[in-house]
């Protein structure tokens, strides 16, 4: 590395650090995320649900085991398998006092279309600016638009950001008891069931 290149690179790094940016290893440079690990207190957060209403984590933490799973995009292959797994296991999860929420950069409208198309029986939260994902330290990429045919009509679904597929489980004491950064979409609900069966 030449002296001029080293000086330029160091100056650039300094600017990025001053602005609070860091490389996250997920294909882009993003704002400073939080870091949440097993044993930490879960961050409180609010979001808009699939019905366009406000949703608060504080309404659930301490009362139920809360599963917060982040996924890239509505109505895509892996995300559909993951959501349908939770749908199919919902009665078992509810029997263990578990509340499930899926979080992506999609809009509330996109979520409604997703829920209608696959008869999903749990809440989806719109995180179009990635604020919730950042609280948990979930890597983000830029959003995008996909087209899907629903009820014979072509729909455009635009999302603000694209989150990595990470799943967190928060116990009734508000502590993170599971953090999975290598989620197998189709098996996620089964992994959660196995975990909650062992919670005291």
C-alpha positions as CSV (number, residue, x, y, z in Angstrom):
1,X,0.0,0.0,0.0
2,X,1.6,3.3,-1.1
3,X,1.8,6.2,1.3
4,X,-0.8,8.3,-0.6
5,X,-3.2,5.3,-0.7
6,X,-2.7,4.5,3.0
7,X,-3.3,8.2,3.9
8,X,-6.5,8.3,1.8
9,X,-7.8,5.0,3.2
10,X,-7.1,6.1,6.7
11,X,-8.9,9.4,6.1
12,X,-11.9,7.6,4.7
13,X,-12.0,5.2,7.7
14,X,-11.9,8.2,10.0
15,X,-14.9,9.8,8.3
16,X,-16.9,6.6,8.4
17,X,-16.1,6.2,12.1
18,X,-17.0,9.8,12.9
19,X,-20.3,9.3,11.1
20,X,-21.0,6.1,13.1
21,X,-20.8,3.7,10.2
22,X,-19.1,0.3,10.2
23,X,-18.9,-2.6,7.7
24,X,-21.3,-5.3,8.8
25,X,-20.2,-8.1,6.5
26,X,-23.6,-8.3,4.8
27,X,-22.8,-6.6,1.5
28,X,-22.9,-3.0,2.5
29,X,-21.9,-0.4,5.1
30,X,-24.7,0.5,7.4
31,X,-25.4,2.6,10.5
32,X,-24.2,1.4,14.0
33,X,-26.4,-1.5,15.0
34,X,-26.9,-2.7,18.5
35,X,-25.4,-6.0,19.6
36,X,-27.7,-8.4,21.4
37,X,-26.4,-11.7,22.7
38,X,-27.8,-14.6,24.7
39,X,-28.2,-13.5,28.3
40,X,-28.7,-9.8,27.5
41,X,-31.9,-7.9,28.3
42,X,-33.9,-7.6,25.1
43,X,-34.2,-4.1,23.6
44,X,-37.7,-2.6,23.8
45,X,-39.1,-1.7,20.5
46,X,-42.2,-0.4,18.7
47,X,-43.4,-1.0,15.1
48,X,-46.4,-0.9,12.9
49,X,-48.2,-4.3,12.6
50,X,-49.8,-5.8,9.5
51,X,-53.1,-4.0,10.3
52,X,-51.4,-0.6,10.4
53,X,-51.6,-0.4,14.2
54,X,-48.9,0.3,16.7
55,X,-47.2,-2.7,18.3
56,X,-45.1,-2.6,21.5
57,X,-42.8,-5.3,22.7
58,X,-43.4,-4.1,26.3
59,X,-47.0,-5.3,26.0
60,X,-45.7,-8.9,25.7
61,X,-42.3,-9.1,27.4
62,X,-42.8,-10.4,31.0
63,X,-46.1,-12.0,30.1
64,X,-45.2,-14.4,27.3
65,X,-42.1,-16.0,25.7
66,X,-41.6,-13.7,22.7
67,X,-40.1,-15.0,19.4
68,X,-38.8,-12.2,17.2
69,X,-37.7,-13.5,13.8
70,X,-36.3,-11.2,11.1
71,X,-36.5,-12.3,7.5
72,X,-35.6,-10.7,4.1
73,X,-38.9,-10.4,2.2
74,X,-42.6,-11.3,2.0
75,X,-43.8,-13.8,-0.5
76,X,-40.3,-15.2,-1.4
77,X,-39.3,-18.8,-1.2
78,X,-37.4,-19.3,2.0
79,X,-39.5,-16.7,3.9
80,X,-42.7,-18.4,2.9
81,X,-41.4,-21.7,4.1
82,X,-40.4,-20.1,7.4
83,X,-43.7,-18.4,7.9
84,X,-45.7,-21.4,7.0
85,X,-43.7,-23.5,9.5
86,X,-44.7,-21.0,12.3
87,X,-48.3,-21.1,11.0
88,X,-48.5,-24.9,11.2
89,X,-46.9,-25.0,14.6
90,X,-48.8,-22.1,16.1
91,X,-51.2,-24.1,18.3
92,X,-48.2,-25.9,19.9
93,X,-46.4,-22.7,20.4
94,X,-49.4,-20.9,21.9
95,X,-49.7,-23.9,24.2
96,X,-46.3,-23.0,25.5
97,X,-47.3,-19.4,26.0
98,X,-45.3,-18.2,23.0
99,X,-46.0,-15.1,21.0
100,X,-44.4,-15.0,17.5
101,X,-43.8,-11.9,15.5
102,X,-42.1,-11.8,12.1
103,X,-40.2,-8.6,11.2
104,X,-39.1,-7.5,7.7
105,X,-38.5,-4.3,5.7
106,X,-41.9,-4.8,4.0
107,X,-44.8,-2.4,4.5
108,X,-48.0,-3.2,6.4
109,X,-49.8,-3.6,3.1
110,X,-47.2,-6.2,1.9
111,X,-47.7,-8.1,5.1
112,X,-51.4,-8.2,4.7
113,X,-51.0,-9.7,1.2
114,X,-48.5,-12.2,2.5
115,X,-50.8,-13.2,5.4
116,X,-53.8,-13.5,3.1
117,X,-52.0,-15.6,0.5
118,X,-50.7,-18.1,3.0
119,X,-53.3,-17.8,5.8
120,X,-50.7,-16.8,8.4
121,X,-52.0,-16.7,11.9
122,X,-49.5,-14.5,13.7
123,X,-48.4,-10.9,13.6
124,X,-46.0,-9.4,11.0
125,X,-44.2,-6.1,11.8
126,X,-43.2,-3.5,9.2
127,X,-39.6,-2.3,9.7
128,X,-39.2,-0.3,6.5
129,X,-36.4,1.8,7.9
130,X,-34.6,-1.0,9.7
131,X,-34.8,0.6,13.1
132,X,-36.0,-2.6,14.9
133,X,-33.4,-4.7,13.1
134,X,-30.6,-2.3,14.2
135,X,-31.7,-2.6,17.8
136,X,-31.0,-6.3,17.6
137,X,-27.8,-5.9,15.5
138,X,-29.3,-7.6,12.5
139,X,-27.4,-6.9,9.3
140,X,-29.3,-4.9,6.6
141,X,-29.0,-4.6,2.8
142,X,-30.9,-2.2,0.6
143,X,-34.6,-2.9,-0.1
144,X,-36.2,-3.8,-3.4
145,X,-39.3,-4.6,-5.3
146,X,-40.8,-7.9,-6.3
147,X,-43.9,-8.7,-8.4
148,X,-46.3,-11.4,-7.4
149,X,-49.7,-12.5,-8.7
150,X,-52.3,-12.6,-5.9
151,X,-55.9,-13.4,-6.5
152,X,-55.3,-13.1,-10.2
153,X,-53.9,-9.6,-9.9
154,X,-50.2,-8.6,-10.3
155,X,-49.0,-6.8,-7.2
156,X,-45.7,-4.9,-6.7
157,X,-44.3,-5.4,-3.2
158,X,-41.6,-2.8,-2.3
159,X,-39.6,-3.1,0.9
160,X,-37.4,-0.4,2.5
161,X,-34.6,-2.6,3.7
162,X,-33.7,-6.3,3.4
163,X,-32.8,-7.9,6.8
164,X,-30.7,-11.0,7.4
165,X,-32.6,-14.1,8.5
166,X,-32.0,-14.0,12.3
167,X,-34.2,-15.3,15.1
168,X,-34.3,-14.3,18.8
169,X,-36.2,-15.8,21.7
170,X,-37.0,-13.6,24.7
171,X,-38.1,-15.3,28.0
172,X,-40.6,-14.0,30.5
173,X,-37.8,-12.2,32.3
174,X,-37.0,-10.2,29.3
175,X,-33.7,-12.0,28.7
176,X,-32.6,-13.3,25.3
177,X,-32.4,-17.1,25.6
178,X,-31.7,-17.8,21.9
179,X,-30.0,-16.0,19.1
180,X,-29.8,-17.9,15.8
181,X,-27.9,-16.2,13.0
182,X,-27.8,-19.3,10.8
183,X,-31.5,-20.0,10.5
184,X,-32.8,-22.8,8.4
185,X,-36.0,-21.3,7.2
186,X,-38.2,-24.4,7.0
187,X,-37.0,-25.7,10.4
188,X,-37.1,-22.5,12.4
189,X,-40.4,-23.2,14.2
190,X,-39.3,-26.7,15.2
191,X,-36.1,-25.2,16.7
192,X,-38.2,-22.8,18.7
193,X,-40.5,-25.6,19.9
194,X,-37.5,-27.6,21.0
195,X,-36.1,-24.7,23.0
196,X,-39.4,-23.6,24.7
197,X,-40.0,-27.2,25.8
198,X,-36.8,-26.9,27.9
199,X,-37.5,-23.5,29.3
200,X,-38.4,-23.4,33.0
